[in-house]
Amino acid sequence: MTEHDITGLIASYIYAFSLLGLATAVQKWRGYSPDFTRKIVHVGAGMWIFGLFALFDTWYWGVFPIATFIIFNFISYRFTLVKAMDQGNETPGTVYFVVSITLLLTCFWPRNQFWIAAAGIMAMTWGDAFASVIGRKFGRHFFYIGKHRRSLEGSTAMFGFSFVAIAASIIGLRFADQSYRGLPFYLESLALALLMAALATFLEAISLYGLDNVFVPIGTTMALFALISWNAPLGRLVAGLALSALIGLLAYRRQSLTLSGVMGAIITGTLIFGLGGWVMGLTLIAFFVYGTVLSKYKERQKNVVAADKFEKGSRRDMGQALANGGLGAVLAVLYFLYPASGWLFAAYIGAMATVNADTWATELGVLSPHTPRLITSGKKVVPGTSGGITLLGTSATALGGLIIGLTVFGLVGGRTVLNNTINWGGFWWLLPVGLVSGLAGSLSDSFMGATVQAMYYNEQAGKETEKKVNRHGQKNTFLRGLSFMDNDAVNFISSGFGAAMAALLYLWLV
């Protein structure tokens, strides 16, 4: 332990308890609620990491005072010792935040990558604090993650303040190194800050019960580390972010997406465009366009069935956006890391073919003039019943999968034309892969809908339904299936089945 380390320890504890004293004084002076004074402690604690970096010679002594406050914060949370920081009915967010800081500094400070940890911590320090304050005071446009309400104004504040804090951390901490100077350095730093601010906003929105104090700093930091380590194409990622945001907002205006759906579409679209490339990205757009057009076709007639049957309407929320595009985003990331693995590209096509086929089956199948039959028993069921299939719906399923195959075939073949290496015949396998994987994945969706999907009974309408509550806000009676297996879970699993089928077909055909 050096003299600087001893000084740093003394200064850290004086600073920490002074910060708690300041928050308590402010609360008593003006009568502010703990929600506000806790933000003083939150911001002050996060900013002290720069004091640690400046004062300590040894990283583990620098982490020590932060780590000791894990115990103090837990005791304070449990017994409400510091009323300006804790309330008895609140989640232990203050404990989670200090744990996150401790873990991140322990991982990255010894690697001389303090700036990476600082970027993630600053996203939580400034972004979350202002998201809470602005969201509560000015929130007018709301969306829901489960039963928890979020606001567009709060999420916008989260994005803006996170961007500024992350950019300042990256530029400020790396500027001293002479190799990090000039326009390319600034452009790279701003691109990283933009991408990480978008991710932090998404993580803050979906994190419940105080876990944003874990997911935002750790998730943002690890993503930043991954982009740096992978030498990811930042320009393409930023372009994907901008394009996804534009399409998402247009879809919101056309009532095809909810606000939470826009957020889910931005995350999946950015990953697919940025890491998967333009072919994968344009395939995602094609799926969205096909689904949007079909959802408007004979909308009133379909709404008669959807009103009391389907869990969600034609406006996709975050759950639907992630169920339809989440696996595709994961496969795009894997394909970026292992570009020689053609089966990963095929798996992506299979996942998209499945969700497109399922969308076509739902949008067109309910219009069938014939009574649907349950896929497991052949028993006649009322239109809109999960697991019910018709000739029209099954035909639409096959066509939806084939359309994705044709779309990718056109995109890949067109790329060879632009590159003057025309090779249409080399991609014939996309057609059977799209058709078969889309059909198989969508039929697996129907099978799960008839067996394991959670279904309820609406006593007022006298119908089986996917909805937990009816249009009057009353709970429907649980009927069958697994309680956690909702429509989004079924869609995600079926897309995985379609992806696996496509990968196997690729290995067999190519």
Steps between C-alpha positions, in 0.01 A plus 500: 500500500640837395455842653259586219294191581467603865401851397249356256337281765463791742365728227257234377334446837488875575340558159247217538371600842501868403283407202254318727501799736432739212205291377356485854541875546331574167210271594448671836556851361251491215299189583603319183386139466750212518441448127677831437770492766589145405596639157749732669666199660470303176675764286757585765595135554532434129718804440741402778650229277706780340625594843607141552683495168681825580595428862600135519821338380374144550173392338389260774533765769302727273220245481507430876294802623235438235479132598456581870193707418328188371463396864414849622237555230340164570473575872361846422247349259398230746457731799447837323801661669532782247148619418631727226626191316261218586134432553375182661283404204758568229715246317867478603617699198768681700653164591484376141670814367797473735536128419504585129765770544716265706481222241569727204798675657643165611472364146622797294724717717782240521482462116566874453148530359354716772328711233284206391367446852457875547283526187253239627493646851438851365205377294337389824622797704365778280261333260293313757490793743356741244275236345331461837472872578385610154277199448311566822467874448440525126389151397194513276547223244507164676574143409507184708759229561287232658298689760766766550451840342771689315482835321635620168625816671692301761656269242597800286673655801674168566633494146611862491677516836655155449639607164662813643638319807638206301656723234664719765637193680644339188652820362620635834669184625663404169608849390822491703628219278661664197379218273140598571490842339359643179169481316480117471531471878218745561275338241564155647432627852174666398389190310570280802319744729196507269476122482554449873245769588241318289582172674493660845156648425369160395646328808360766733155460346484122537665478844252459783524489881813717517704269276579787264781569748652172382392463139575855384859542624609138449312450172625826352857439610512144365348609169759777467776252577361262238487766227857605571627140516316394183604809304133530410390715202390809693388688189267219398368467855422872518333482158297203624401694813390802297308293244333285766397807697357664189303192397385442858368856536324483164343171608387663824334783309324243281395313816692185408721522811449619854766716671650193665487325162703783349765446766512125435518556124789746538709255703441200273531708184827659608659163575373335184601788271822584676642152556300283261538725198265652248353175371385400849387854572295538185345158564385629838348807334329279243344292778376813670355643178327174410348474847390864507326476164325176592388634839308777320337259254132455599595633845145554620395146411801354683448722804169328564699184579806668652307714746428211738740230381853619441721615785611812312369709213658602173732751672816312597643574845851433630421139583386431146792692348750293701311175442507560125845653465690404816631166377587658166707761684687229693569309178621819330751554781619140477531523122713814539731309735507185282447620140619171351211313661241510222256301711466802732387710204256225406375486859427872484298446182312218674417719800372782279312258275325357806385831646392618155314175432330520838399862434353407163318204651347719772409792277348290221394185683232678703332596170449138398136413414556150637495400866854446635604168647732445796842391377531229767161328467327631191208617716309801365560819697380859470707740283797655680555205735870440569605179329217517249600470134323534167598435140516875437711561810740213423535619140573850628760348734683331213482816289630717784806280544562482127472880470786542746708250300425692181580831669841383617564333165436834328718693747795259487479458124470875456813547707694275264379712208625817668833329566524379137512139621158387379413167662123456531524122481723478806217603729216274382494335843346816651162415344448154653655617828256791525200286405572196716636677810222758494232233469657276764558785745151639462338158539704450818350830617152358437589179680619690807190716481288186527702338777716719727401861434313661788132533412218665692122506491312827461170440679342818370572418137467126552824442309844353545766772484872570531429806716544495877243776543196596296426837345338616827816432702364186668718189529412212272494144635814294437406210276803298391867506403799635692439829678831654387465391136337806344477579132837679491676199654335268247607726213859512622526123547342427162746737331778297663348182358486658155861617534616150595309350206659750260851428632450126452364550148799717412747238622314237298451697178821702484 
